Amino acid sequence: IDHELVAGAVPVVSAMLPDPGLRRRATLLDGFAAELAASCPGATLERVPVRRWADLWSRALLLTVPGSAGDRSAAPVTGRLLPLGVDVQEHATAVQAQVHAVFEPADGGAPRLVRAGVSAPKPDTVVGAGLWQLLRPRMSLLGAVSEGRSMELDAMPVTAEGDLLWDDERARPGEPADAFATARVVLSTATASRVAPLDRHPVRIAVPVLLEGYTARSEEGRLVFDLAGQLLAVDTDRVPAAGPLTPEAVAASHSCVGLLRWDAGEFLLQPLA
């Protein structure tokens, strides 16, 4: 692995990025090339991340198979959006926020679980509360989440996988909506969208859940919730520094809205509220 070899990806990525249909795999290929470049010269590597690089490359190849990425067509929906919480992912040069919510159709149909995401480039010096200053202007939904409000949607596009293609012109702030009230009343009846074949992997599991009546304690150096004798590990490392939630608040809680995830052979809870 040397810089001359890795540089061969540049013209390929540059040719793919302008095409919306190729942008997803172009971004993946660009990230893979960046990892290879950071590892040059390869002969000096103490350990080659074979599994990770094989996963990245094979996923990029699978994305070239028609239909592997799922049905990206979208249908308009109208109704009320009830946010449950925000999952923030931060990188040195980018930040992404994904809002998990329950959507109630205006026609009285069954509620469903949906997501809405927004991302922004950032300098590596911007951290903590500064991340929200980058993200909020790009999505009015984040303001509604921080204010504890629902959103009224009018013909908002949503994919078959439950991803809202957010457009601020099709949304307006609604009535106050508490995440715990939403979870207690409608979360158990909300249906989940089908998952695209390429995303059917345990690492992609992120199921909104409501937990109550547990006892929080430290077990082998990490926080766990004890639910009637059943222990569930809590991933406090995923609690964003940019939000009001803190690991200390989670440890002192008795009710929690979070995402049930799978990592390293066990289920974990990522707190949202």
C-alpha positions in Angstrom: 0.0 0.0 0.0 1.5 3.3 -1.1 0.2 6.8 -1.9 0.6 6.2 -5.7 -1.7 3.2 -5.5 -4.3 4.9 -3.3 -4.3 8.0 -5.6 -5.9 5.9 -8.3 -9.2 6.2 -6.4 -9.3 10.0 -6.8 -10.5 10.2 -10.5 -13.0 7.3 -9.8 -14.6 9.1 -6.8 -14.6 12.4 -8.7 -16.5 10.9 -11.6 -19.0 9.2 -9.3 -19.9 12.1 -6.9 -21.9 14.3 -9.3 -24.3 11.4 -9.9 -26.9 11.2 -7.1 -27.3 7.5 -7.8 -23.6 6.8 -7.3 -23.0 9.2 -4.4 -23.5 6.7 -1.6 -20.9 4.2 -2.9 -18.6 7.1 -3.9 -18.6 8.4 -0.3 -17.9 4.9 0.9 -15.0 4.4 -1.6 -13.6 7.9 -0.7 -13.6 7.0 3.0 -11.9 3.6 2.3 -9.3 5.4 0.2 -8.7 7.9 3.0 -8.1 5.0 5.5 -5.6 3.4 3.1 -3.8 6.7 2.6 -3.5 7.2 6.3 -1.9 3.8 6.6 0.8 4.4 4.0 3.3 2.9 3.7 1.6 -0.3 4.4 4.8 -2.1 5.2 5.1 -0.2 8.4 1.7 -1.2 9.8 1.8 -3.2 13.0 -1.6 -4.7 12.3 -3.6 -4.7 9.1 -7.4 -4.2 9.8 -8.2 -7.0 7.4 -11.8 -7.5 8.5 -12.7 -3.8 8.4 -11.2 -3.2 5.0 -12.8 -6.3 3.6 -16.2 -5.1 5.0 -15.7 -1.7 3.4 -14.7 -3.0 0.0 -17.3 -5.8 -0.2 -20.0 -3.3 0.8 -18.9 -0.9 -1.9 -19.1 -3.8 -4.4 -22.5 -5.0 -3.2 -23.9 -1.4 -3.6 -23.3 -1.8 -7.3 -25.8 -4.7 -7.5 -29.2 -3.3 -8.6 -31.7 -3.3 -5.7 -29.1 -4.1 -3.0 -29.5 -0.6 -1.4 -33.3 -1.1 -1.1 -36.1 0.9 -2.7 -35.1 4.5 -2.4 -38.3 5.8 -3.9 -40.4 8.0 -1.5 -44.0 8.6 -0.9 -45.5 11.8 0.6 -47.0 11.6 4.1 -49.1 14.0 6.0 -49.6 14.0 9.8 -47.9 14.6 13.1 -44.3 13.8 14.0 -43.6 13.0 17.6 -39.8 13.0 18.4 -38.3 10.5 20.8 -34.7 11.7 20.8 -31.6 12.5 18.8 -28.6 10.3 18.0 -25.5 12.4 17.3 -22.5 11.1 15.5 -19.4 13.3 15.6 -16.2 13.1 13.5 -13.2 15.4 13.3 -14.5 17.0 10.1 -18.3 16.3 10.1 -21.3 15.9 12.4 -24.6 14.1 11.9 -27.8 14.1 13.9 -30.5 11.6 13.4 -33.9 12.2 15.0 -35.9 9.0 15.9 -39.6 9.7 16.0 -43.1 8.2 15.8 -45.2 9.4 12.9 -49.0 9.5 13.2 -50.8 9.8 9.8 -53.5 12.4 9.5 -55.8 9.8 7.9 -55.9 7.8 11.2 -53.6 5.1 9.9 -51.3 3.1 12.2 -48.4 5.0 13.7 -44.9 4.1 12.4 -41.3 4.5 13.4 -39.4 7.0 11.2 -36.0 8.8 11.2 -34.8 12.1 9.9 -31.2 12.9 9.5 -29.0 16.0 8.9 -25.3 16.4 8.6 -22.8 19.2 8.3 -19.1 19.7 7.8 -17.2 21.1 10.7 -13.8 22.3 11.9 -12.2 19.9 14.4 -12.2 22.7 16.9 -16.0 22.9 17.1 -17.3 20.6 19.8 -20.1 20.4 22.4 -22.9 22.9 22.1 -21.2 24.4 19.0 -22.3 21.3 17.0 -26.0 22.4 17.4 -25.1 25.8 15.9 -23.9 24.0 12.8 -26.9 21.7 12.6 -30.0 23.7 13.6 -30.0 26.0 10.6 -30.2 23.0 8.4 -33.2 21.3 10.0 -36.1 22.9 11.9 -36.9 19.6 13.5 -33.9 19.9 15.8 -35.4 23.1 17.2 -38.6 21.4 17.8 -36.9 18.5 19.6 -35.0 21.0 21.9 -38.3 22.8 22.7 -40.2 19.5 23.3 -42.6 20.0 20.4 -44.2 17.9 17.7 -44.0 18.8 14.0 -46.9 18.9 11.6 -45.9 17.4 8.2 -47.5 18.1 4.9 -46.6 15.8 2.0 -43.2 15.0 3.5 -41.4 12.4 1.4 -40.5 9.2 3.3 -38.8 6.1 2.0 -39.9 2.5 2.4 -37.2 2.1 5.0 -38.7 4.9 7.2 -36.3 7.7 6.3 -37.9 11.1 6.0 -36.4 13.2 3.2 -36.6 16.3 5.3 -37.8 19.6 3.7 -38.4 22.5 6.1 -41.0 23.9 3.7 -43.2 20.9 4.4 -43.0 21.1 8.2 -44.2 23.5 10.9 -44.0 23.4 14.7 -46.9 21.7 16.5 -48.1 21.2 20.0 -45.9 20.3 23.0 -44.9 16.7 22.9 -43.0 14.9 25.7 -40.8 12.0 24.6 -41.8 9.9 27.6 -45.5 10.5 27.0 -45.0 9.6 23.3 -43.2 6.4 24.3 -45.8 5.4 26.9 -48.8 6.0 24.7 -47.8 5.1 21.1 -44.4 3.5 20.9 -45.7 0.0 21.5 -48.2 0.3 18.7 -45.8 1.9 16.1 -44.8 -0.3 13.3 -41.2 -0.5 12.1 -40.3 -0.2 8.4 -38.7 -3.0 6.5 -35.0 -3.0 6.2 -33.1 -3.0 3.0 -31.2 -6.3 2.3 -27.8 -4.7 2.6 -28.6 -3.2 6.0 -29.8 -6.5 7.6 -26.8 -6.8 9.9 -26.9 -6.8 13.7 -24.6 -3.7 13.9 -27.4 -1.7 12.2 -30.0 -2.5 14.9 -31.3 0.7 16.6 -34.8 0.0 18.0 -36.5 2.8 20.1 -37.6 1.4 23.5 -38.9 2.7 26.8 -37.6 1.3 30.0 -39.1 2.0 33.4 -38.8 0.8 37.0 -35.1 -0.4 36.7 -32.3 0.0 39.1 -29.1 1.6 37.7 -25.8 0.4 39.1 -22.1 -0.2 38.2 -21.2 -3.7 37.1 -17.6 -4.6 36.2 -16.8 -0.9 35.6 -19.8 -0.1 33.4 -23.3 1.1 33.9 -26.1 -1.5 33.8 -29.9 -1.3 34.3 -31.3 -4.1 36.4 -34.9 -4.9 35.2 -36.3 -7.6 37.5 -33.0 -9.4 37.6 -32.2 -9.0 33.9 -29.2 -6.9 33.3 -28.9 -4.5 30.3 -25.6 -2.7 29.7 -25.9 1.0 29.0 -23.6 2.6 26.4 -22.9 5.9 28.0 -20.1 6.6 25.5 -22.8 7.3 22.9 -24.4 10.1 25.0 -23.5 13.2 23.0 -21.5 15.9 24.8 -23.6 18.4 22.8 -26.9 17.4 24.4 -28.5 18.0 27.8 -28.3 14.3 28.8 -25.2 13.3 30.8 -23.9 9.9 32.0 -24.5 11.0 35.5 -28.2 11.8 34.8 -28.6 8.4 33.2 -27.1 6.7 36.2 -29.5 8.5 38.5 -32.6 7.8 36.4 -35.5 5.3 36.7 -37.0 5.9 33.3 -35.2 6.0 30.0 -36.0 6.3 26.3 -33.2 4.9 24.2 -32.1 2.8 21.3 -31.6 -0.9 21.7 -28.4 -1.8 19.8 -26.2 -4.9 19.3 -22.5 -4.7 19.8 -19.7 -7.3 20.5 -22.2 -10.1 21.1 -24.7 -8.4 23.4 -27.5 -5.9 23.5 -26.8 -2.4 24.7 -29.0 0.6 25.4 -28.1 4.0 24.0 -29.9 6.6 26.0 -31.8 9.3 24.2 -33.9 10.8 27.0 
